[in-house]
Structure formats: structure tokens, C-alpha cells
Amino acid sequence: MELETLLSNPTLIWFLIGLLLLLIEFIGPNLVFIFFGIGAWITSLASVIYTPSTDFQIILFILSSIVLLITLRGQLKTRFFKSKVKEEHFLMEEFIGHQAKVIEDIKDKKPGQVEFKGTVWTAESDQHIRKGQIVEIKGKASIILKVELIQN
């Protein structure tokens, strides 16, 4: 078959558009392009069964893609992409309220270091805390622990 003949075949065109959209989805997974790819394949299948007009093909592509997007994206997103809120909450629970030992002085707003569960962490506090003192972890911002001196 000649290239012109292949490119004038709507079934092949919609199939290739669908394939391209699915490949784009794999490059940057955000669960949008996959539904448009499936919509293109639905349109390709429709053009195999009967020969719809170009307008009908475009409308079928848009409607099927949007219906799939609206009905399935939320379900797939919760199934395949973990909730970052739950993960962050778990990580915060792992730190907050626990004690750590200061191994490098922490001065007012100048970070020092603490040892927590065998790992050295950068720590900040509003207080001056000396090496060897025990602190309570009050928060965590990225890789910096927010600590306060435990009053004896």
C-alpha cells in the first residue's frame, strides 16, 4: 500500500492518534492522555464497523474521551497514585513527639545537629540548645527537624 492510501484511511489515522496519546501518557503519567487515546481507538473501531462522516468521528472522539475522563480518572488516580497526604501524615507521626540528642549546638535560628534513631539530622530551634541535651521533635520541614529543649 502506498503512504497516501494509508493516510487516507480513518481507521488507521485514529489508531495511530490513540497510540501516540498513550505513549505521551507513559512519558508523563497524569491520567489524561490515556482517555483521549482510548477515545481515539473507540473512534477507530467505529470507522471499521461503518464509515461515519468526519464530523461524527470528531464528535465521537471528543465525547468518548471526555466521558471516560470524567467517569474513570478519579477512580484510577486513587487506585494507582498513593495519597501524599496520608504518607506525609505517617512521616510526621514518625518524628513528632519523639526525643533526639543534640550533637552540635543549636543557636537561635542557627541550625545544629541532632541524632534521632541512629541518623544525624539538621535541627532548628528558637532556643539555644547545647550539645548533649535532649530535645523533643515538634515538627519537620523537608530535611530539617524543628525541636524544643525538654525541661527537666
C-alpha positions in Angstrom: 0.0 0.0 0.0 1.1 3.5 -0.7 1.6 6.1 2.0 -1.2 8.2 0.6 -3.7 5.3 0.8 -2.7 4.5 4.4 -3.0 8.2 5.4 -6.5 8.4 3.9 -7.7 5.5 6.0 -9.6 7.0 9.0 -9.3 3.7 10.9 -5.5 3.8 10.8 -5.3 7.5 11.5 -7.4 7.2 14.6 -5.5 4.2 15.7 -2.2 6.0 15.3 -3.5 9.1 17.1 -4.6 6.8 20.0 -1.2 5.1 20.1 0.6 8.5 20.2 -1.6 9.7 23.0 -1.0 6.6 25.0 2.8 7.0 24.5 2.5 10.6 25.7 0.7 9.3 28.8 3.6 6.9 29.6 6.1 9.8 29.3 4.3 12.0 31.8 1.7 10.0 33.6 -1.1 12.3 34.7 -4.1 10.2 33.6 -5.5 12.5 31.0 -3.9 11.5 27.6 -4.8 7.8 28.2 -8.5 8.6 28.0 -8.1 10.6 24.8 -6.0 7.7 23.4 -8.8 5.3 24.2 -11.3 7.7 22.7 -9.3 7.7 19.5 -9.3 3.9 19.5 -13.1 3.9 20.0 -13.4 6.2 17.0 -11.1 3.9 15.1 -13.3 0.9 15.9 -16.4 2.8 14.9 -14.8 3.6 11.5 -14.1 -0.1 11.0 -17.8 -1.1 11.7 -19.2 1.6 9.4 -17.9 4.7 7.6 -19.1 7.7 9.7 -18.6 11.3 8.5 -15.6 13.2 9.6 -17.8 15.4 11.8 -19.3 12.3 13.5 -15.8 10.9 14.1 -14.6 14.1 15.8 -17.7 14.3 17.9 -17.4 10.6 18.9 -13.7 11.1 19.8 -14.4 14.2 21.9 -17.5 12.7 23.7 -16.0 9.3 24.4 -12.7 10.8 25.6 -14.5 13.3 28.0 -16.9 10.7 29.3 -14.1 8.3 30.0 -12.0 11.1 31.6 -14.9 12.2 33.9 -16.0 8.7 34.9 -12.7 6.9 35.3 -9.9 9.3 36.1 -10.8 9.7 39.8 -11.0 6.0 40.3 -7.8 5.2 38.6 -6.0 8.1 40.3 -6.9 6.8 43.8 -6.0 3.2 42.8 -2.6 3.9 41.2 -1.3 7.0 42.8 -1.0 6.9 46.6 -2.3 9.8 48.6 0.6 12.1 49.6 -1.4 13.5 52.5 -1.5 10.0 54.2 2.2 9.5 53.5 3.1 12.9 54.9 0.9 12.3 58.0 2.6 9.0 58.6 6.1 10.5 58.2 5.2 13.3 60.6 3.9 10.8 63.2 7.3 9.0 62.9 9.1 12.2 64.1 6.8 14.5 66.1 6.8 13.9 69.9 10.0 11.8 69.8 13.2 12.7 71.5 16.6 13.3 70.0 20.1 14.1 71.3 21.8 17.3 70.3 25.3 16.5 68.9 26.0 20.0 67.6 24.9 23.2 69.4 21.6 24.7 68.1 21.6 28.5 68.4 18.7 30.9 68.0 17.6 30.3 64.4 21.1 28.9 63.5 20.8 25.1 62.7 22.7 22.5 64.6 22.5 18.7 64.5 20.6 16.1 66.4 20.8 12.3 66.4 17.4 10.6 66.0 17.1 6.8 65.6 20.8 6.5 64.7 20.6 9.1 62.0 22.1 12.7 62.1 19.6 15.4 61.3 19.8 19.1 60.9 17.7 20.8 63.5 16.5 24.3 64.3 15.0 25.9 67.4 14.0 29.3 68.8 16.1 28.4 71.9 19.9 28.0 72.4 20.4 24.3 73.0 23.8 22.8 73.8 25.4 19.6 72.7 24.4 16.6 74.8 21.0 18.0 75.7 17.8 16.1 74.9 15.2 17.7 72.7 11.7 16.9 71.6 10.9 17.0 67.9 8.0 19.4 67.3 7.9 19.4 63.5 9.7 18.6 60.3 10.2 20.8 57.2 11.8 18.8 54.4 15.0 17.5 56.0 15.2 19.9 58.9 13.7 19.0 62.3 12.1 21.6 64.5 13.0 20.9 68.1 12.5 22.2 71.6 14.5 21.6 74.7 12.9 19.2 77.2 12.7 20.9 80.5 13.7 18.7 83.4 
